[in-house]
Amino acid sequence: MTGSGATRTPLCLGPMTIVLATSAALPGLSADDRLLLRALRTLGLAAEPAVWEDPHYDWAAATLCVVRSTWDYAYRRQEFLAWAQRVAEAVPLWNPSPIVVWNTHKQYLVDLGTHGVPTVPTRVLPAGSWTTLADVCAEREWGEVILKAAVAQTGRYLMRVPADQRDAGQRHLDRLLPSEDMLVQPFLPGVTSEGETSLVYIDRAFSHAVRKQPAAGDFRVHDDFEGSVAPVTPTPAQLEVAAAALAAVDEPLLYARVDLVPGPDGPVVMELELVEPALFLGTAPGAAERLAEAVAARAG
């Protein structure tokens, strides 16, 4: 047994050790990421999961680290960014640490919009500021809106605010804005009727796509809220918007997921997930193997 002050060396340490970073709630990875783990081992690579906040894990002993199911950083982003920087200084980190910094705050949606990428219109309200939701909606000519944290996973602090319930939305902002950057976005009705389409890319090449549909009467597509997932073939318009989103990112990318929703004039980016997205590897034959081969190429 490792002592409380000892450093834990990767169990699979050998000529090449791939570490898949995960969270304490998923020490053995998500079911989807276990497909990647199996594919890496099938290629003959030593690979194992490690909890990102484990103070005793020797990240420098690995060949490289792939960020996967670190699904708990939203409440302590600065700690997570510091971890990513430390790992990146010791071994190659994928995706790279500048991407981790940029993509863990949804200001990136505004950045994409300034590059001409069709995105959900987004207003960022900085922590410590004060504004009225009515003023924001009047300025942007928005009716029903969505409020959410700018650093968010699984709909953190998400609230749907109909035009006649802005008082409730204002109370939500008043409670959170003292300490949280918040987003205001118009509600797009197509989310409830058509859901989100997630396009997955490996080495910037399109791999596969899924349609995420909310449960009846809901607008949240995540499986935590009983949303469903099914393979889908993206349309040319969806592929074009996703390509534009990726083209706006200068850093190299091992993987990417582009979440699109129907906008008034075509598909728009709801999320560009570059840090720890579910990649739905189990929905597409060969996807886990493609990702494992891309990881192996970086490890070699």
C-alpha positions as CSV (number, residue, x, y, z in Angstrom):
1,M,0.0,0.0,0.0
2,T,1.3,3.5,-0.9
3,G,2.0,5.7,2.1
4,S,0.1,9.0,2.4
5,G,3.2,11.0,1.5
6,A,4.5,8.7,-1.3
7,T,4.4,9.4,-5.0
8,R,2.4,6.8,-6.9
9,T,4.2,5.7,-10.1
10,P,2.0,4.6,-13.0
11,L,1.2,1.0,-12.6
12,C,1.8,0.2,-16.3
13,L,5.1,2.0,-16.4
14,G,7.1,0.7,-19.3
15,P,8.6,2.0,-22.6
16,M,5.4,3.9,-23.3
17,T,2.7,4.7,-20.7
18,I,-0.5,6.6,-21.7
19,V,-2.4,8.1,-18.8
20,L,-6.1,9.0,-19.2
21,A,-7.0,11.7,-16.7
22,T,-10.3,11.2,-15.0
23,S,-12.2,12.4,-11.9
24,A,-12.5,11.0,-8.4
25,A,-16.1,10.1,-9.1
26,L,-15.0,8.0,-12.1
27,P,-11.6,6.5,-11.0
28,G,-12.1,3.7,-13.6
29,L,-13.2,6.1,-16.4
30,S,-16.6,6.4,-18.0
31,A,-17.9,3.4,-19.9
32,D,-17.1,5.2,-23.2
33,D,-13.5,6.0,-22.2
34,R,-12.9,2.4,-21.2
35,L,-13.3,1.6,-24.9
36,L,-10.4,3.9,-25.6
37,L,-8.4,2.3,-22.8
38,R,-9.0,-1.2,-24.2
39,A,-8.1,0.0,-27.8
40,L,-4.8,1.5,-26.5
41,R,-3.9,-1.8,-24.8
42,T,-4.9,-3.7,-27.9
43,L,-2.3,-1.7,-29.7
44,G,0.3,-2.9,-27.2
45,L,0.5,0.3,-25.3
46,A,0.6,0.5,-21.5
47,A,-2.4,2.7,-20.5
48,E,-4.2,3.4,-17.3
49,P,-6.6,6.0,-15.7
50,A,-5.5,8.4,-13.1
51,V,-7.6,10.9,-11.0
52,W,-6.4,14.4,-12.0
53,E,-6.4,15.7,-8.4
54,D,-4.4,12.7,-7.0
55,P,-1.5,14.5,-5.2
56,H,0.7,11.4,-5.2
57,Y,0.4,10.4,-8.9
58,D,3.7,10.8,-10.8
59,W,2.5,12.4,-14.0
60,A,6.1,13.0,-15.1
61,A,6.7,9.2,-15.3
62,A,4.1,8.8,-18.1
63,T,4.7,9.2,-21.8
64,L,1.8,11.5,-22.3
65,C,-1.5,12.4,-20.7
66,V,-4.9,12.5,-22.4
67,V,-7.6,14.6,-20.6
68,R,-10.8,12.5,-20.5
69,S,-13.5,12.3,-17.9
70,T,-12.4,15.1,-15.5
71,W,-16.0,16.0,-15.0
72,D,-15.7,17.9,-11.7
73,Y,-13.5,20.9,-12.5
74,A,-16.3,23.4,-12.9
75,Y,-16.4,24.2,-9.2
76,R,-12.6,24.6,-9.0
77,R,-11.4,25.7,-12.4
78,Q,-8.2,27.5,-11.2
79,E,-7.0,24.3,-9.4
80,F,-7.7,22.3,-12.6
81,L,-5.8,24.9,-14.8
82,A,-2.9,24.7,-12.4
83,W,-2.9,20.9,-12.7
84,A,-3.0,21.1,-16.5
85,Q,0.0,23.5,-16.5
86,R,2.0,21.2,-14.2
87,V,1.3,18.1,-16.3
88,A,2.1,20.0,-19.6
89,E,5.4,21.1,-18.2
90,A,6.3,17.4,-17.5
91,V,4.8,15.4,-20.4
92,P,2.7,16.2,-23.5
93,L,-0.9,17.0,-22.6
94,W,-3.8,16.5,-25.0
95,N,-5.5,18.6,-25.7
96,P,-2.8,21.2,-24.9
97,S,-2.9,23.4,-21.9
98,P,-3.7,26.6,-23.8
99,I,-6.8,24.9,-25.1
100,V,-7.7,23.9,-21.5
101,V,-7.5,27.5,-20.4
102,W,-9.5,28.9,-23.3
103,N,-12.1,26.2,-23.6
104,T,-13.1,25.9,-19.9
105,H,-14.7,29.3,-19.9
106,K,-17.6,29.9,-22.3
107,Q,-16.2,33.3,-23.3
108,Y,-14.9,31.2,-26.1
109,L,-18.3,31.4,-27.7
110,V,-18.0,35.1,-28.0
111,D,-14.5,34.6,-29.5
112,L,-15.9,32.2,-32.1
113,G,-18.6,34.7,-33.0
114,T,-16.0,37.4,-33.6
115,H,-14.3,35.0,-36.1
116,G,-17.5,34.7,-38.0
117,V,-18.5,31.3,-36.7
118,P,-22.3,30.9,-36.4
119,T,-22.8,30.5,-32.6
120,V,-25.6,30.9,-30.1
121,P,-25.6,34.7,-29.3
122,T,-24.0,35.0,-25.9
123,R,-23.7,37.8,-23.4
124,V,-21.1,37.3,-20.6
125,L,-21.8,38.9,-17.3
126,P,-18.5,39.1,-15.2
127,A,-18.5,38.0,-11.6
128,G,-18.9,41.0,-9.3
129,S,-20.8,43.0,-11.9
130,W,-24.5,44.0,-11.6
131,T,-27.0,44.3,-14.4
132,T,-30.7,43.7,-14.9
133,L,-31.8,40.8,-17.0
134,A,-34.5,43.1,-18.5
135,D,-31.8,45.5,-19.8
136,V,-29.8,42.7,-21.4
137,C,-32.9,41.3,-23.1
138,A,-34.0,44.8,-24.2
139,E,-30.6,45.5,-25.6
140,R,-30.4,42.3,-27.5
141,E,-34.1,42.1,-28.3
142,W,-34.4,38.6,-26.7
143,G,-37.6,37.1,-25.3
144,E,-37.1,33.8,-23.6
145,V,-33.5,33.3,-22.4
146,I,-31.2,30.8,-20.9
147,L,-29.0,31.6,-17.9
148,K,-25.9,29.4,-17.1
149,A,-22.5,29.6,-15.5
150,A,-19.7,30.5,-17.8
151,V,-17.6,27.7,-16.3
152,A,-20.1,24.9,-16.5
153,Q,-20.6,21.1,-17.0
154,T,-23.9,19.3,-17.2
155,G,-25.9,22.5,-17.2
156,R,-24.3,24.0,-14.1
157,Y,-26.6,26.8,-12.8
158,L,-28.8,26.4,-15.9
159,M,-32.1,28.2,-15.9
160,R,-34.7,28.7,-18.6
161,V,-36.4,32.1,-18.2
162,P,-39.6,32.8,-20.1
163,A,-40.2,36.5,-21.0
164,D,-42.8,36.8,-18.3
165,Q,-40.6,35.3,-15.5
166,R,-37.7,37.7,-15.6
167,D,-38.0,38.4,-11.9
168,A,-37.1,34.8,-11.2
169,G,-34.2,35.1,-13.6
170,Q,-33.0,38.2,-11.9
171,R,-33.0,36.5,-8.5
172,H,-31.0,33.7,-10.0
173,L,-28.4,36.2,-11.3
174,D,-28.4,38.2,-8.1
175,R,-27.6,35.0,-6.1
176,L,-24.7,33.9,-8.4
177,L,-23.1,37.0,-10.0
178,P,-21.2,38.0,-6.8
179,S,-19.0,35.0,-7.4
180,E,-19.7,33.5,-10.8
181,D,-19.3,34.7,-14.4
182,M,-22.7,34.0,-15.9
183,L,-24.0,33.8,-19.5
184,V,-27.3,35.0,-21.0
185,Q,-28.4,33.4,-24.3
186,P,-31.6,33.5,-26.2
187,F,-33.6,30.2,-25.9
188,L,-33.6,28.5,-29.3
189,P,-36.9,26.4,-29.7
190,G,-35.2,24.0,-32.1
191,V,-33.4,22.5,-29.1
192,T,-36.7,20.9,-27.9
193,S,-37.9,19.8,-31.3
194,E,-34.6,18.7,-32.9
195,G,-32.2,18.4,-30.0
196,E,-28.4,18.9,-30.4
197,T,-26.2,17.3,-33.0
198,S,-22.7,16.5,-31.8
199,L,-20.0,16.0,-34.4
200,V,-16.8,14.2,-33.2
201,Y,-13.4,14.9,-34.7
202,I,-10.2,13.0,-34.3
203,D,-7.0,14.8,-35.5
204,R,-9.4,17.3,-37.0
205,A,-10.9,14.7,-39.3
206,F,-14.7,14.0,-38.9
207,S,-15.2,10.7,-37.2
208,H,-18.9,10.3,-36.3
209,A,-22.0,12.2,-35.0
210,V,-24.9,11.7,-32.7
211,R,-28.2,13.3,-32.1
212,K,-28.9,14.2,-28.4
213,Q,-32.7,14.5,-27.8
214,P,-34.2,15.9,-24.6
215,A,-36.8,13.9,-22.7
216,A,-40.5,14.8,-23.4
217,G,-41.3,18.2,-21.9
218,D,-37.6,19.1,-21.2
219,F,-35.0,21.0,-23.1
220,R,-31.9,19.5,-21.5
221,V,-30.3,16.9,-23.6
222,H,-27.8,15.4,-21.2
223,D,-28.4,11.8,-20.0
224,D,-28.5,13.1,-16.4
225,F,-31.8,14.5,-17.4
226,E,-33.0,11.4,-19.3
227,G,-32.0,12.7,-22.7
228,S,-31.3,10.1,-25.4
229,V,-28.5,9.6,-27.8
230,A,-28.5,8.0,-31.3
231,P,-26.1,7.9,-34.2
232,V,-26.9,10.4,-37.0
233,T,-25.5,11.5,-40.3
234,P,-24.7,15.3,-40.2
235,T,-26.0,17.5,-43.0
236,P,-23.6,19.5,-45.3
237,A,-24.6,22.7,-43.4
238,Q,-23.7,21.1,-40.1
239,L,-20.4,19.9,-41.4
240,E,-19.7,23.4,-42.7
241,V,-20.4,25.1,-39.4
242,A,-18.4,22.6,-37.5
243,A,-15.4,23.0,-39.8
244,A,-15.6,26.8,-39.4
245,A,-15.5,26.3,-35.6
246,L,-12.4,24.1,-35.8
247,A,-10.7,26.4,-38.2
248,A,-10.9,29.2,-35.7
249,V,-8.7,27.2,-33.3
250,D,-5.0,27.5,-34.0
251,E,-3.7,24.9,-31.5
252,P,-3.3,21.3,-32.5
253,L,-6.2,19.1,-31.4
254,L,-6.3,15.4,-30.7
255,Y,-10.1,15.3,-30.4
256,A,-13.0,17.8,-30.6
257,R,-16.7,17.7,-30.3
258,V,-18.9,20.4,-31.9
259,D,-22.4,20.6,-30.5
260,L,-24.8,22.2,-33.0
261,V,-28.4,23.3,-32.5
262,P,-30.9,24.8,-35.0
263,G,-30.8,28.6,-35.2
264,P,-33.1,30.9,-37.2
265,D,-30.9,30.7,-40.3
266,G,-29.3,27.3,-39.9
267,P,-27.1,25.4,-37.5
268,V,-25.2,27.3,-34.8
269,V,-22.5,26.2,-32.3
270,M,-23.9,25.6,-28.8
271,E,-20.6,24.2,-27.5
272,L,-17.2,23.6,-28.9
273,E,-15.9,20.9,-26.5
274,L,-12.1,20.5,-26.5
275,V,-11.2,19.6,-22.9
276,E,-13.1,16.6,-21.6
277,P,-16.1,15.8,-23.8
278,A,-17.9,12.6,-24.0
279,L,-17.0,11.3,-27.5
280,F,-19.7,8.7,-27.9
281,L,-17.1,6.2,-29.1
282,G,-19.5,3.3,-28.5
283,T,-21.9,4.6,-31.1
284,A,-19.5,4.3,-34.1
285,P,-17.7,1.2,-35.0
286,G,-13.9,1.8,-35.1
287,A,-14.1,5.2,-33.4
288,A,-12.2,4.1,-30.3
289,E,-9.6,2.5,-32.5
290,R,-9.1,5.6,-34.5
291,L,-8.6,7.7,-31.4
292,A,-6.2,5.1,-29.9
293,E,-4.2,5.3,-33.1
294,A,-4.1,9.1,-32.9
295,V,-2.9,8.8,-29.3
296,A,-0.3,6.2,-30.3
297,A,1.1,8.5,-33.0
298,R,1.7,11.3,-30.5
299,A,3.2,8.9,-28.0
300,G,5.7,7.5,-30.6
